[in-house]
Amino acid sequence: MTNTNESNWKKVIDNILIYNLYILIIGAIFLGISFTLSINGISDLYNLFQKLWYPLFIPSLSLFFTAILLEAIFNKLIDRKKS
């Protein structure tokens, strides 16, 4: 019973992290396009990116790197228990 409960939680968290990764990829593409347009004199998209930086991209980056760090720590602990 607990195994299926744990796997459901893991699936939910994995889905959240996948959506988070999509946000980061779209943000990187958006940054590239807005930066290129900004060099050519159209800075509206770059200004929009700057407005979205703190409320959207910083938490997304923080969640992404925190998840990677926690996954590495849990895998290291699980490997030690198996040895």
N, C-alpha and C positions, 0 to 999 in steps of 0.2 A: 504494500500500500504506500509506504513512504517512498519507494523507488519511483513510482509513477508520479507522485506529487513533486519529487525533486526534478524529474525529467520535464514536467510541465513548467516548473519555474525556470529551468534552464532554457527551454524553448522560448519562453516569453522574454527572458533577458537577451538571448541571442537575437531575437527579432528586433528588439529595441536597438541593439548594437549595430545590426545591419542597416536599419533606417538611419542611425547616426552616421554610419559610414557613407551612405548616400548623400546626406547633408554635407559632409565634408568634401566629397568629390564634386558635387554641384557647386559648392562654395569656391573650390579651387578653380573650376572652369569659369565661374562668374568673375573671380578676381582677375584671371588672365585676360578675359574679354574686356572687363572694365578698365584694367590697366592699359591695355593696348589702345582703347578708345580715348583714354585720358591723355596719352602721349600725343594723339592726333588732335587734341583740343576739345573733345567731348567728354567732360568730366562728370556728367550727371550720374552715370552708373557707378563710377568710382565713389562718389559721395554717398550713394545709396549703400554700397558695400561697407563704407566706413560707419554708417549708421547702424548696420546690422552686425557689425563686428562683435561688440560687447554682449548684446542680448541673445545672439544666435550662435555665432561661431566659437567664441571663447568657451561657453559651457559644453558645446559639442566636442571641442578638442580636449577639454578636461575630462569629460566622460570617457572618451576614446582611450586616452593614455592611462587613466585610472583602471579601466577594465583590462588593458594589456598587463599592467603591473600586477593586479590581483590574480589574473589568470596564471601568470608566471609563478607567483608565490604559491598558489594552490597546487599547481603541477609539481613544484619542487617538494612541497610537503607530502603529496601523495606518493611521489617517487621514493622518498625516504621511508615511508611506512611499508612500501612493498619490498624494500631491500632488507 
